[in-house]
Amino acid sequence: MLVDDAIGLFIASLRDHKGYSQHTVRNYLNDLKQFSEFLASEDRSSSTEGEGCRELDAIDALTIRRYVGSLYQRLKRSSIARRLSAVRSFFLFLEKEELIRGNPAAEILTPRLERYIPTYLPVDDVFRLLERPDRHKPLGLRDQAILEVLYSSGIRAGELEGLNISSIDFDQRLIKVFGKGDRERIVPVGRQALRAVKAYLDATVSLRQGSGGLSLNSPLFVNFRGGRLTARSIGRIVKKYVKQIGLTFEISPHSMRHTFATHMLDGGADLRSVQELLGHSSLSTTQKYTHVSLDRLMEVYDKAHPRS
């Protein structure tokens, strides 16, 4: 079987049987396409052009090591680790489906990762960001509601994209979201965020005629044509206002999630509660936010203590 055909089977399994989100499936597909392109480039440089590495049986551990080695020339270790993880999952699927006899990626070591400190915004910068959209315009009200919900709940851009009007319980101040692996969780949301959402809904009734109006199953956030707003568009909206308030470092919707978690821990929330709010399956994933708080605490200590 050719590699591209096997990739198609794997992606179909993720989408149809595993229930992965469109965003996750797209990332797997992009990573595996790059792996396929590497194999094709090896085929072109070999004496057996058109054969060899693109056949599953011709791929061994040495092939995958060469692929990982080629990534070191242009990617960070975290990005290399993600691509290797996609390749591992791909071959594990093929092994379970008995399309190959062994997993050539099983023994390939993951690159040692650099210590990762999430990018987040100080409280003052968050408030400036939330006040930036023009609340006299319907789309400005939409953008403010997006920023408020991201900061208030810590949900992912893909989760925000999937929200319908019925996803929000205004009385209980809760949002129902579907996270990675289509796992459902309930997340609290603040009063100011809910006020922003209500103002946005009231101002966009006419805009929503093409998406079911204000029916419960219609999308919560829509574009100027009335269609569901995509995660990519949400990213552009965040970056637009970050630029307008003069921030020079990179801030994305995921940075708003980092900001939410950091501010929760700074305010006294315990790690396990933040894990539940973020929808992390492992506590170790949430622990990266403690580094931010501890680093800042040490900085304050060094400046303030006379014997530091």
C-alpha positions in Angstrom: 0.0 0.0 0.0 1.2 3.5 -0.8 1.8 6.0 2.0 -0.7 8.5 0.8 -3.5 5.9 0.7 -2.6 4.8 4.2 -2.7 8.4 5.4 -6.2 8.7 3.9 -7.4 5.7 5.9 -5.8 7.1 9.1 -7.4 10.5 8.7 -10.8 8.9 8.1 -10.4 6.9 11.3 -9.6 10.0 13.3 -12.6 11.9 11.9 -15.2 9.1 11.8 -14.3 6.8 14.6 -12.2 8.8 17.1 -14.4 11.9 16.9 -11.5 14.3 16.8 -12.2 18.0 16.0 -11.8 19.4 12.5 -8.8 21.4 13.8 -7.0 18.4 15.2 -7.7 16.3 12.1 -6.4 19.1 9.9 -3.2 19.3 12.0 -2.6 15.5 11.7 -3.2 15.7 8.0 -0.8 18.6 7.5 2.0 16.9 9.6 1.6 13.6 7.7 1.6 15.4 4.3 5.0 16.8 5.2 6.2 13.3 6.0 4.9 12.1 2.7 6.6 15.0 0.9 9.9 14.0 2.6 9.5 10.5 1.4 8.8 11.7 -2.1 11.9 13.8 -2.1 13.9 10.8 -1.1 12.4 8.8 -3.9 13.3 11.5 -6.4 16.9 11.5 -5.3 17.2 7.7 -5.3 18.1 5.5 -8.3 14.7 3.8 -8.1 12.6 6.9 -8.9 8.9 6.4 -8.2 9.4 3.4 -6.0 10.8 2.7 -2.5 10.0 4.9 0.4 6.4 5.7 -0.7 5.6 2.0 -0.2 4.7 1.3 3.5 6.9 -1.8 3.5 10.0 0.2 2.5 9.8 2.5 5.5 12.1 1.6 8.4 13.4 3.3 11.5 16.3 4.7 9.6 13.9 6.5 7.2 12.1 8.1 10.1 15.3 9.2 11.7 16.3 10.9 8.5 13.0 12.6 8.4 13.4 13.9 12.0 16.9 15.0 11.2 15.7 17.0 8.3 13.3 18.9 10.6 16.1 20.1 12.9 17.3 22.4 10.1 14.1 24.6 10.3 11.8 23.8 13.3 11.8 24.2 17.1 12.1 21.0 19.1 8.4 21.3 20.2 7.3 21.4 16.6 9.5 18.4 15.7 8.1 16.5 18.7 4.5 17.1 17.4 5.3 15.9 13.9 7.0 12.8 15.3 4.0 12.2 17.4 1.8 12.3 14.3 4.0 9.8 12.5 4.0 7.5 15.6 0.2 7.6 15.8 0.0 6.9 12.1 2.2 3.8 12.2 0.5 2.6 15.4 -2.8 2.7 13.6 -1.4 0.8 10.6 0.0 -1.9 13.0 -3.3 -2.3 14.8 -5.1 -2.6 11.4 -2.4 -5.3 10.4 -1.4 -3.2 7.4 2.3 -3.4 8.5 4.1 -6.0 10.6 5.9 -3.7 13.0 5.9 0.0 14.0 9.2 1.6 12.6 8.5 4.7 14.6 8.1 3.0 18.0 11.8 3.3 19.0 12.4 6.8 17.8 13.1 9.1 20.7 11.3 12.3 21.1 13.6 15.4 21.1 14.3 16.8 24.5 12.0 19.9 24.8 13.0 23.3 25.9 11.3 24.6 29.0 8.1 26.2 27.8 6.7 29.3 29.5 3.2 30.2 28.1 2.7 33.7 26.7 0.2 35.6 28.7 -1.0 39.2 29.3 -0.8 41.2 32.5 -4.2 42.2 33.9 -3.8 45.9 32.8 -3.2 44.8 29.2 -6.1 42.5 29.2 -8.4 45.3 30.3 -7.1 47.6 27.6 -7.7 44.8 25.0 -11.2 44.2 26.2 -12.1 47.9 25.9 -10.7 48.3 22.4 -13.5 47.1 20.1 -16.0 49.7 18.9 -19.2 49.0 20.8 -21.2 51.3 18.5 -21.0 48.7 15.7 -22.5 45.2 15.6 -19.2 43.5 14.7 -17.4 45.5 17.3 -19.9 44.2 19.9 -19.2 40.7 18.5 -15.4 41.2 18.8 -15.8 42.4 22.4 -18.0 39.4 23.3 -15.3 37.1 21.8 -12.5 38.6 23.8 -14.6 38.6 27.0 -15.6 34.9 26.6 -12.1 33.8 25.8 -10.7 35.6 28.9 -13.6 34.7 31.1 -13.7 31.0 30.4 -10.3 29.9 29.1 -11.8 27.9 26.2 -10.0 27.2 23.0 -10.6 29.0 19.7 -12.0 25.7 18.2 -14.3 25.4 21.2 -15.5 29.0 20.8 -16.1 28.3 17.1 -18.4 25.4 17.9 -20.6 27.3 20.3 -24.3 27.6 19.5 -26.7 30.0 21.3 -28.0 27.0 23.2 -24.5 26.4 24.6 -24.8 29.3 27.0 -26.9 29.1 30.2 -27.3 32.8 31.0 -29.1 32.1 34.3 -26.6 29.6 35.7 -23.6 31.5 34.0 -22.3 28.3 32.4 -21.1 27.3 28.9 -21.2 23.8 27.5 -18.2 23.2 25.2 -16.9 20.2 23.3 -13.1 19.9 23.6 -10.5 17.6 22.3 -11.8 14.1 21.4 -15.3 15.6 21.4 -15.3 15.5 25.2 -18.0 17.7 26.7 -17.4 19.9 29.7 -19.2 22.7 31.5 -17.3 25.9 32.2 -18.3 28.9 34.3 -18.4 32.3 32.6 -18.3 35.8 34.1 -21.2 38.3 34.3 -19.4 40.9 32.2 -18.8 38.4 29.4 -22.5 37.4 29.5 -23.5 41.1 29.3 -21.2 41.5 26.2 -22.8 38.4 24.6 -26.3 39.6 25.2 -25.5 43.1 23.7 -23.9 41.4 20.7 -26.9 39.1 20.2 -29.4 42.0 20.4 -27.4 44.0 17.9 -27.0 41.3 15.3 -30.6 40.0 14.8 -30.7 41.2 11.2 -27.2 39.9 10.4 -28.3 36.4 11.5 -31.1 35.9 9.0 -29.0 33.5 7.0 -28.0 31.4 10.0 -31.3 30.7 11.7 -31.7 34.0 13.5 -31.6 33.7 17.2 -32.8 30.0 17.3 -31.0 28.0 19.9 -29.2 25.8 17.4 -27.8 28.7 15.4 -24.1 29.6 15.8 -23.2 32.0 18.6 -20.5 33.9 16.8 -21.1 34.7 13.1 -19.2 36.5 10.4 -20.5 39.5 8.4 -22.4 37.2 6.1 -24.2 35.5 9.0 -22.2 32.2 8.8 -20.4 30.5 11.6 -17.1 32.3 12.5 -14.1 30.0 12.1 -11.2 29.5 14.6 -8.9 31.1 12.0 -11.0 34.2 11.9 -11.1 34.4 15.7 -7.3 34.4 15.7 -7.3 37.3 13.2 -9.7 39.2 15.4 -7.5 38.8 18.5 -4.4 39.8 16.7 -6.1 42.8 15.2 -6.9 44.3 18.6 -3.5 43.3 20.1 -1.9 45.3 17.4 -4.2 48.3 18.0 -3.3 48.5 21.7 0.4 48.5 20.7 1.6 45.1 22.0 4.7 44.0 20.2 4.8 40.3 21.3 2.7 37.5 19.7 -0.8 37.0 21.3 -3.3 34.5 20.0 -6.6 33.1 21.2 -4.5 30.4 23.0 -2.6 33.1 24.7 -5.9 34.3 26.2 -6.3 30.8 27.5 -2.9 31.0 29.1 -3.8 34.4 30.5 -7.0 33.0 32.0 -5.1 30.1 33.7 -2.3 32.3 35.0 -4.7 34.9 36.5 -6.8 32.1 38.1 -3.7 30.7 39.8 -2.5 34.1 40.8 -5.9 34.8 42.3 -5.7 31.7 44.5 -7.4 29.0 42.5 -6.0 25.5 43.1 -4.3 23.6 40.3 -6.9 20.8 40.1 -9.7 23.3 39.6 -7.8 25.0 36.8 -7.2 21.6 35.2 -11.0 21.0 35.2 -11.7 24.4 33.8 -9.2 24.0 31.0 -10.3 20.4 30.2 -6.8 19.0 30.6 -6.8 15.2 30.9 -3.5 15.3 32.8 -2.5 17.5 35.7 1.0 17.8 34.3 -0.3 19.7 31.4 -1.7 22.3 33.7 1.4 22.5 35.9 3.2 24.6 33.2 1.2 27.6 34.5 2.7 27.4 37.9 6.1 28.2 36.4 4.8 31.6 35.3 3.6 32.5 38.8 6.7 31.2 40.5 9.0 33.0 38.1 7.2 36.3 38.8 7.2 35.6 42.6 11.0 35.1 42.5 11.4 38.3 40.6 9.4 40.2 43.2 11.5 38.5 46.0 14.8 39.4 44.4 13.8 43.1 44.0 12.2 43.4 47.5 14.3 41.3 49.9 17.4 43.0 51.3 19.3 39.7 51.5 18.1 38.2 48.2 
